[in-house]
Amino acid sequence: MAVASLVLSIFSFVSFFFCLPVVPAVLGLIFGYMSLTKIEESRGAVGGSELARAGIIIGWINIGLTVLVGIFILVMVLVASTQ
């Protein structure tokens, strides 16, 4: 699941301009947190915590960028509608 988290989070950056990037980012977050829980429960028997953390970090960055771009577009539309 750690690899799926990383792949989905990276795919969310690639799909930023083509489709809704939040969906793969959220899935990457879900898989990342689930895999971290399983890794911690295994007490080191299962690896991949670095991949899971990377997927979580990339997912949150992409969600933050999506929110910022959405706010920017909203401000531009509001400014354009008042002129």
Secondary structure, 3 states (H helix, E strand, C coil): CHHHHHHHHHHHHHHHHCCCCHHHHHHHHHHHHHHHHHHHHHCCCCCCHHHHHHHHHHHHHHHHHHHHHHHHHHHHHHHHHHC
